[in-house]
Amino acid sequence: MRYEEFEKALSPARLNRYLLACGSNKNRALQLYRLNILLCKKMYGILNVLEVVLRNAINVHYQQYFADPNWIKSQLLAGGMLSIAPKKREAAETINKLIKSGKYTSDRLVSCLSFGFWTYLFTKYPFLKGGQSILKILPNKSKPLGQRAVYNDLMKIKNFRNRIAHHEPICFDGNGQVNIAYAQSNYNLILKYLYFLGFGANQILWGLDASPNNVFQRIDDIANSC
């Protein structure tokens, strides 16, 4: 397909950012667009692993801490961890939908709640209500790293995830220049938290062909040629 056909399909506004960053070189712009999609594909797989590992670790921890397999449901009650939470509505609505459909189980509830729900549990109120114990799910965490710092890191990962989910580019810097620093820093942060959770990247990501390093290099090559 010619550039103009891609432009018609994808919209001039979407492709123009790539075209400007590549000095109006249409071939490079399309190459960069495809590489951005490939990078998002690899990153989304890694993010999926982190999200599942994180939510399962939190769920197991609080099932044991509260001695309650349905702790999410219980903590919505007055005085509970989720009783005044911004995520209270999400949890309550998800529970009601599952009950009405006859599909409610505590495991299914865990899988249906958003990444934002799990990151919220690292904010001050639920952290205190949970006995300041949630950091125990990170056995390899650097000792000085506290609740607030962990929450800020997870929010960075969440925002990165949302960019990918909303089909936003992750191959530019704040000035619209081709730059892998943003994606690379988030990739390193994801690997760090997989390690904090007790898993080496080579083990937990084995067989996924998840490493984005080759794509980073190819994007970097474009940046150096523009």
N, C-alpha and C positions, 0 to 999 in steps of 0.2 A: 504493500500500500504506500502511496505517496503521502508526504507530510500533510498536505491539505485534506486528505481523506481521514487521517488520524485526527486532525484538528476539528473536522466536522463531527466526528464520533465522540471525541473527548471534550470538546469546547475550546475555543481560542484562549479563554481565561485560564483554563487549567494548564495548557501547554505553554503559555506565554512566559511563565516563570522559568521554565526549563530553557526556553529559547533565549531569553535575556541572559541567563547565567552562562550559556554556552556561546555568547557573542554572536547570536543570530545564525549559528550553524545548525541547520535543521537535522542533519544526521546525528550529530552529537546530542542534540536535545532529545530526540527519540530514544537514543541509546541510554541516556541518563534516566529518562522516564521509566524505561523497562528495568533498569538496574534498581531504581527506587522500589518498584513493585517486587522485584526479587528479594531485595533487602527486607522489605516489610514481611514478605512470606516467611523468611528465615526467622526474623525476630518474633513474629507472632507465635510460631511454634515454641520458641524458648519461653516466651511469656506465658503460654498456656501451661507449660510444665511448672513454672514458678507458682502460678495462681493455684493450681491443684495441690501442689505440695504445701503451700502456705495455708490454705483453708483447711486441709486435712490435719495439719499439725495443730492449728488453733482449735479445731473441733475436738480432737482427741484430748488436748490439754484441758479444755474447759469441761468436757464430760467427766474427767477425773477430778478436776478441782471442785466442781459443784456436785459431784457424785450424782449426775443427772444426764442420761443419754439425750434428753430433750431440752437441754439447757437454753437454747435460743428461745424456744417458746416460753419457758419459765421466766427468763430474764426480761421478758416484755412486761411482766406484772409490776405493780407499783413498788418502787424501791429497787428494782432490778437493774442490771447493767444496761439494758436497752429501753428502760422505761421512759427516758426523756431524750433518747438519742435521735438525731436527724434521720438515722436509718431505721427507726422504729416502724415507720409506715411501710417501708419496703419489706421488712421481715414479716409484719402482720399480714400484708396483702398477699405475699408469697405463700404463707401458711394457709390462708383462707382459700386461695385458688387450688392448692394441692388437696386440701380437705374436700372441697366441693367436687373435685374431679375424681375423688376416691384414690388418689395416688400419694397421699401423705406418708412419708417416712422421714426420720431425722436425717438419713443419708441423702435423700432426694432434696430435702430443704437446703442442706449444705451446698449441693451442686447447683441449685437454682439462684442462690444469692450472688450479688454482683461483687466484683473485685473491690469496689468502693466500700461495700459493707465490711469486708474483712480488714481493709486498711483503717477504717473508722475505729475499730476496736483498739487501735494504738493511740487514740486521743486520750486526753486526761481523764474524763469522767469514767468511761468504761475501764480504763487502765486501773483507776483506783478501786472501782467496784469489783474488779476481778482480782483484788488482792495484790496488785502490782506484780502479777505473776506471769503475764503473757510473754515476757522476754525469755522465759525458760524454754520456749520453743526454738530458740536460737542458740544451741549449745556451743557453736563455734564463734559466736559474736565477740567482737573486740570489747573488753570489759568496760572501757569508758563510754561506750556508745549507749546512751540512755533512751528512754521512751520517746522523747520529742524528736531526737535525731533519727531514730528508726522510722517514726511516722513520716518525717520529711523525706527520707529516702524512698519509702513506699509510695508517697505521693508523686515523686518524680517518675517512678516506674509506671504508676497509674496514668499520669498525663501522657507519657510516651505511648502507652498502650492505646489510649483514646485517640491519639493522632493517627495511629495505624488503623484503628477500627473505623475512623471517619475518613479514611483515604486521603489523609494529608501527607505531604512529603516529609521525609526525615533525612534528606541528603543536602540540606542547606543550613547555613548559619543565619544569624539574626539579620544580616544585611542582604540576604538573598544570594550569597555566593555558594558555590558547590563546596561542601565541607562535611567530612564524616565525623567530626568531633562530637556532635550531639548524639548521634546513633551509637557511636563507639563508647561514649561514657555511660550510656544507659545499658548497653550490652555488658560492660564490665560490672555495673551495679547489680544487674540481674544475676550474673555469675557469683558475685560476692554474697548475695542473699541466699542463693542455693547452697553455698558453702556454709553460711551461718546456720542454715537449717539442717546441716549435717550431711550434705551430699556434694561430692566432687562432680564437676561438670562432665568429666570424661565418663563417669559412671551413669549419672542420671540422664544425660543426653545421648548416650551411646546408641548408635544405629539410626539417629535422626537426620544425619547430614545437616546439622544445625549451625555449624560455624559460618559466620558471615564474613570471615577474614578475606576470602577471595573477592567478594563483592565490594568490601571496603577498598581493596586495592584497585579494583577496576573504576570505582567512583573517584578515587584519589587521582588516578591517571587522567580522568577527564578534567578534574579540577586543575591539574598542572598544565593541561593543554588549552584551557580556555583563556 
